[in-house]
């Protein structure tokens, strides 16, 4: 079968408007896509999907239990809802005494709301180190204080408490003497670490550890900048240790900065360290003149951050997207901001850069003549945007579902505006 036709059919399997007649005929080539649909599945469709042996996403209890058990056995992360299904009619906490330590460890890793203290204490005392590790740190918060010293001496849990537990001089020295840089980095976060040990970590051979020292509130500002300069100077290769440490540093939150009084907080806007400036830029109480300056900041990351403020003018939002596009990994998108001007999508439709033209179909009210023009754009990303637009008329979808690019075909196939008769025609063409 032609790759483009196959992609169009797979898209149809995800189409919320696809009638049952179409779905039944699609099963041989789009079982996975159909199984993942949120729409109700008729008994006839479920039976046909099960017959393929591909039941991913089906509400079949036996199949789901088998999938969960396999994930646990293979140490694949499962969700709290999966474990609730696994526990059946019993309370989720009963899994804390399950005979299989992999189940107990899965419970510790998946529990995503406050765990009862008695359950957590039991798991922190579990004979299996993997179980103890699963409940010692994120997302469970700090462990009970009376357990800190025991957890610090346990190799499975010490890294999870080293960042906040009260460290005796002896234990702190032991932790700093290990060859585990991640453990030393956790110690570097500890706010009550003695000054001399903090300064020793500032000279640590690991750039990753030194990056965590830079984040400390008690570090003198001139020393902070000195350490940062040294990291930057050594980051000569994008794949070396120092470059990785800078990446981690830039992506780390610095919550103590946001808790400072405004006047003191604003002093960090001239910091050369991105995460400090980002923490300030995210403040909701910035003076208007500071916000205006940040909208023109030399760092586009800062500009994106401050653009999400509810009072950001539409022209600022449009300029940011026009100059730098969207960062698709960061949600919500700039074009989804309530103040983003609808006319900007029309302007982007005529942009010389295809990356900007591909933003135009995000406009919910694009005129028909623009959709028609973009449907034949030389760039496949632009055509895919039109293929997914809810206002794209059937005659355009008819062309896009047979586009030269398979991804455009798939997007058009999933469009709920695709006429049912065209779906049937494609099935006939595929011999289904």
N, C-alpha and C positions, 0 to 999 in steps of 0.2 A: 504494500500500500504506500502511496506517495506520502512523504513525510509531512507535507503541508496539510494534506487531507486528514492524516492521523491526528495532527495537532488541533485542527478545527473540531474534530470529533471529541477529543479529550476536553476541549473548552466547552463543548455542548454538555458534557457530563457534569460540569459545574454550573450550568445555566439554570438559574432559579425558575425560569419560565418554560423549561423544556417539559413537554407533556409526557405522561407515562408511556405512551406508545413509542416515543422517541427513546426514552431511557431504557426500556426493555430491549430495544434493538441495539443500543449502544454498549450494553454490558460486556460483550467480548473484547472491546478495545478501550473502554473507559471505566472499568470496574472500580479502580481506586478513586477516580474523581467522583463517581456516583456515590460510593460508600462514604465519602467525606462530606457529602451534602448535608446541610442542616435541615432541609425540608423533610417532611414526613415521607417515609418510604412505605409503599403498599406491601402487603404480605407476598404478593406475586414477585415484586422486584427484589425483596429480601431473599426469597427462595432462590431466585436466579443468581443473585450475587454470591450466595453461599455455595452454590454449585460450582462457581469458578475457583473456589478455594481462597478467594481474596476477600476477607471480611473486615478489613481495616475500617474502623469507624462504626461498625454495626453495633446495635444495642443487643448483642447476643451475650447473655451472662457467662456462659461456659467459655466462649471465645475470649471474652475480655479477661476472665480470671486466668486463662492460660497465658495470655499476653502479659499480664501483670506478674505472674509467677516467673515467666521467662526473664522479664526485665530485672526482677530481684535477684534471680540466680546469676545473671550476667553482670551484676553491679551497675545496671543502668538506672538512672534516676527516675523515680516514679512520683506522681503527685499525691497530695493528701486525699483527693477524691478517689484515686486509684486504690489507696490503702483502705479507705472506708468501704469500698466495694469488696476488697480482699477480706476485711474483717467481718463482712456480712452483717448480721443482726447484732453482733457484739459491739461494745464501745471500742472506738479506735485505740484507746489507751491499753486495751487488753493485749495488743500486739507487743507491748513492752515486756511481756513475759513469754513471748513465743519461743519455742524450742530452737528455732533457726536464728543464729545471730545476724544473718543477712537481712532477715525481716525486721529485727530490732533496729539495725543500723538504717534501714530504709525508713523506718518510722522517725528516727531522729533527724534524718536529712529532709524529709518531706513535711514534717509538722510545721505549718506556716502561720500559726496563731499562737498566743501565749500557752505554753505547755504547763500543765499543773505541776507544781513544785515537787510533789511526791513522785510523779512519773519521771521528771527530769533527774531527781536525785538517784532514783533506782537505776536509770540508764547511765548516769555518770559513774556509778559503782559497778557497772556491768563487767563481767570477766573478760569480755571481748574488747580489744583496743579499738576496733573499728566502730563499735557501738558507742564507746565513750567519746571518741572523736566526733561522732555525728551530732552530739548534743552539747558539745563544749563551747562552740562558737556561734557564728551567724547561722540562722536568723534568731537565735534564742536569747540574745542579750547576755548580760553579765551573769556568771554563775553565782550561786549563793556564797556570801563572803566567807563563811566558815569552811568552805571546801577549797578555797584558793590555794592554800599551801600544799594540800595533797595533789591538786591538779597540776601545780607547777612542777612537782617531782615525777609526774607521769608523762612519759615521752609522747603518748597519744594525745594529751590534752594541753600540754604546757604552752604551745604556741597560741592557743585560743584565749588564754587568760593572761599571758605575759604583757599585754598592752595596757592592762588596767589593774591587775592585782598588786597589792602592796608587796614589794620585793625586799626580802632581807638582803643584807650585803652579800652574804654567802651565796644565796640562790642567784642573785643578779650576776655575780662573778662567774658562776657556773654556766649560766645561759650565754653570757658573752664569750665564753671560751669554746662554745660549740662551733662546728664547721657548717652549721645550718644557717644560711644567710636569711632565710625567711623568718626564722625564729629570732635572730638578732634584730631584724627589722621590726618585729612586733615589740621587742623590748624598747626599741628606739621611740616607739609611740607612747610609752608609759609616762604619764605626766609627773609622777613623783620620783622619777629616776634621779639619783644624785648627780649633781653637776659634773663631777669628774668622770662619771661613767658616760654621761651624755657626750662629753668632749672626746672620750675615747672612741665612741661610736662615730663621731664626726670624722675620725681618721681611719675608719674601718676600710679594709681592702675592697669591700663590696660597694659598688656604686649604688646598688639597690638599697642597701642599708643607709648610706649617706643621704640618699634622697628622702628617706623617712625622717632623718634628723632635721632636715630643712623645714619640715612641717611643724616642728615643735614650737609651742607658744613661748617657752622660756628661752629660746635661742636668741642671742643678741642679733639685731637686724643686720649689722655689718657682717657678722659671721655667716648669717643665712645667705646673703648675697655673694659672699666669697665662695661658699660651697657650691652655689648654683653656677657661678662663673666657671669654676673648675670643671663641673660636669659638662657644661656647654663646650668648653675648650677641648675636652677629651672625646666628645661625641662626633668624631670625624667620619665615622662609618655609620650609616643608618641601622646597621645590624649589630653594632657592638654593645657592650654592657652599659655604657654610659647613655647611649641613645635610648635603650630600653628603659633605663631608670628615669630618664626625662619624660618619656611617654607615660609611665606610671605616675610620676609626679604631677604632670599637667592634668591628668584625668582624676586626681584625688580631690575629694571635698576637704575643706578646712573649716569645720563648723565653728571653731572658736573665733574666727574672724567675724562671722556674721553676728556674733553675740557682743561684739565690742560696741561702745557708744559710737554714734554716727561720725563725730569728728575724728575719732581715732581710726575708725574703719576706713574713712576716706584717704588716710595716709597710705594705704596699701594700693591705691590706684596707680601709683608710680612704681610699683614693684615690677621687676623684670620677670617675675615668676607668674606664669599664666594662672595657676589655680587660685592664687591670692587675689588677683585682679577679678577673676570670674566670680569669686565669692562676694566681692563687693558689688559687682555689676548686677548680681541677682537680687540685691537688696530692694525691697519695695518702697523704702522711705528716702530714696535719693532726691536731692534738690533738682529742680528742672534744668538748671544750667549744667549740672553734672550729667544728667541723662542726655542732654543735647550733645555734649562733648563725646559721650560714649557711642552715640549713633554715628559718629565720624571717626571712631577709633581705628588705628592702623591694623589692629588684629580682627579679622573677620569673625573669629569665634566669639569675641566679646560683643561685636555688633549683632551677631545672631542671638546671643543670650539676651541682650537688653531689648531686642526687637519684640520679644514675647510679652513685654509689658502691655497691659490693656490700653494704655494711652498712646501707644506708638502711632504717629501719623501715617496715613496710607502712602504718601509719597516716599517716606523713609523706607517702608516695607518694599515698595516696588523697586526703588533704587538698589536695595540690598540684593534682591533676587536678580535684577537685571545685570548687576556687576558680578555676582558670585554664584548664581544659581541656587538650587536647594541642596540641603544635606539630608538625603533620604533616610539616613539612619536616625535622625533626630525628629521626634514627633512632639507636638503637632508641627506640620510644615508652615513656613512663613505665609504661603498663599492661603492657608486655612485661617489665618488671623481675621477676626471680624472686621478689622479696618482695612484689609487689603482691597484696593480699588478694583471693581469688576472690569473696568475699562482696560486695566493692565493686561488682561488675558488677550484682548483684541490687539493690543500693541505688540505683545510677544509673538503673536501669530505671523508678524511680518519681520521678525528679527533675523539678522543674517546668520546668527549662530543657531544651529539645529538644537543645541541643548536648551536654548531659551524658547525656541518654537515648540519643543516638546512639553513645555510648561503650559502652553496656551490651552490644550484640551482639558486642563484642570478647571477651567472656567465653566460653571454649570449652565450659563446662558449664552454660549457662543452663537452668533448668527449662522444660519444655514450656509451662506456663501463661504464663510471661513472654514466651517467643517468640511465642506466640499473641496476647498482648495488644499487643506492640510491632509486630506485623505489620499492625495497623490504626491505628497511630499517625498523627496528622495531619501529622507532619513526614516528608518524603520521605527525608531522610538516615537517620532511624531505621529506616524500612521497608527501605531499601537494605541496612542492616546485617543485618537479619533475612534478606533475600533472599540474602545471601552466606554466611550461617552454615551450617557443615557439618552441624549437627544439626537444621536446619529440616526438618520432615517434608514429604513430597510434597504433602499436601493444602493446606499453606500456600503452598508454592512455586507450586502451580497458580493460586492467586489473585494472587500477586505477579508472576507472569510476564505478567499482563494488568493490572497496576497502572496507575493514571492517570498516573504519572510514567514517562517513557521510560527514565530511568537505572535505576530500580528494575527494570523489565522486563529490561533488559540484564543486570543483576547476577543476577537469578533465572535467566535463560537460561544463564548460565555456571556455575551451581551444579551440581556433579557428582551431587547428589541428585535432580535433575530427572528424572522417569520417562521412559524412552525413548518410551513410548506417547504421552506428552504432547508430546514433541518432534515426533513424527509427526503428531499432531493439529494442531499449529501450522503445520507445513509444508502440510498439506492446506488449512488456512484461508487460507494465503498463495497457494495455487494452484501450489505448487512440486512 
